[in-house]
Amino acid sequence: MSDSPFPSVDALTHRAFRHHDEWADAWGAFDRHDAVGVDPDRLDRVFDAYLDRLEDHYPFHHPRYAGQMLKPPHPVAVAAYAAAMRINPNNHALDGGPGTSDLEQDVVGDLAEMIGFPNDTLGHLTSSGTIANLEALWVARESHPDRGIAVSADAHYTHERMCGVLGMEVTEVPSTAHGRIDLGALRDVLNREAIGTVVLTAGTTGVGAVDRIESALELCRAHDARVHVDAAYGGFFTLLARDAAPDLDHFPAESFRAIARCDSVVVDPHKHGLQPYGCGAVFFRDPAVGRFYQHDSPYTYFTSDDLHLGEITLECSRSGAAAGALWCTLQALPLSPTDGVGAVVAATHRAARRWAEALREASRLHLLLPPETDIVACVPSTAEPTLSAVDAASREVFDAAMNDPQDPVFTSILQMPADALTTLRPDLRADRDRAAVLRSVLMKPEHETHAGDLVAALDRHAARVLD
């Protein structure tokens, strides 16, 4: 293998497949059944058509793509996933994935340490952040069956949906203009409602805002309410809150450190953890909540007296390849505040700050608020200082920048409420309830190098379509 620090997916995958072939040969060759054979000509046609379909995607790998929370996984994760997929282990029961179940327990321990949870934390990987949050809300219901859930207006919409699935009462708490839960409004809700669990967010999917978890936690404890932190997007930023981490402007380190004192946390390794979809994770500080999961199976849990992962999950079949890919990645790029994954998230935060600095110098674009993680929102200049004009201009700039064949910049559209926009930009008049703004997700470390040039290009597109 090359000494280059940028591993080749092909080289790693070839090595993994060769090992699998040697492992399979040890069991002796056998004739595969005709039913699984494929006509070579048909296979050529199928793969030609398939590869053509794959071309119909945006360039998620490129720094010019700063739209949604999308990027390719790390080459180490790709190769490790492919290696395990040739076996296709199932981490529901130990006999379905003995080796990958051990790897899952290893990475769960690593991630629990990252967020500051104790060694006996109950946790596991899930197929997504949505399922991880569903499990956390389900445990919240079982812990306080007679109480409801409080969630911020800027929290991910999945919480309200999952509460509907679980038949739970949900109370929406207003947010500040900066996208954080309003602590005064939360106090009023806790005084007025029977709330069992409060959902806080470490990295909203709108503007990347981080709730002031340290203050909210104290308030919730005073009202005997549990605290669940949805850190699906921002979880890996806890690395930057450690003592050895770099000092970053506008980074809410105290809020990330306070996660360690909360009751449950969700993290998505398929975001800043460099993994393929779907790889989420959920953690419970009190391992006693495992009692809610207890169940039996007439055929599953007989190969070992040890705890099977399926006995502490709501999901049954889960990809062992996801655990293997995450384990390999974290061995190659450790959960350190100064290198490995920590260096990646530090670079994305610096990229967002550089993007924000470039917006301050732009002629037709205006920064809305300083980034706390790596998401930045801005509004274009308009002749009329109204939200209707901002909405129309944002959509025009979005379309023009994305569709320019020579100088494209891929952003995304975020709908923001009128009160937040007019608070952040008092010069704007609210003639509608909501308006679109431009949103950039800078979750690739390469964005750090290109941020200034990309904002300049976006500013040129704004001038071209709005002048």
Secondary structure, 3 states (H helix, E strand, C coil): CCCCCCCCHHHHHHHHHHHHHHHHHCCCCCCCCHHHCCCHHHHHHHHHHHHHHHCCCCCCCCCCECCCCCCCCCHHHHHHHHHHHCCCCECCCCCCCHHHHHHHHHHHHHHHHHHCCCCCCEEEEECCHHHHHHHHHHHHHHHCCCCEEEEECCCCCHHHHHHHHHCCCEEEECECCCCCECHHHHHHHHHHCCEEEEEEEECCCCCCCECCHHHHHHHHHHCCCEEEEEECCCHHHHHHHCCCCCCCCCCCHHHHHHHHHCCEEEECCCCCCCCCCCCEEEEECCHHHHHHHCCCCCCCCCCCCCCCHHHHCCCCCCEHHHHHHHHHHHHHCCECCCCEHHHHHHHHHHHHHHHHHHHHHCCCEEECCCCCCCEEEEEECCCCCEHHHHHHHHHHHHHHHHHCCCCCCECEEEEEEHHHHHHHCCCCECCCCEEEEEEEECCCCCHHHHHHHHHHHHHHHHHHHHC
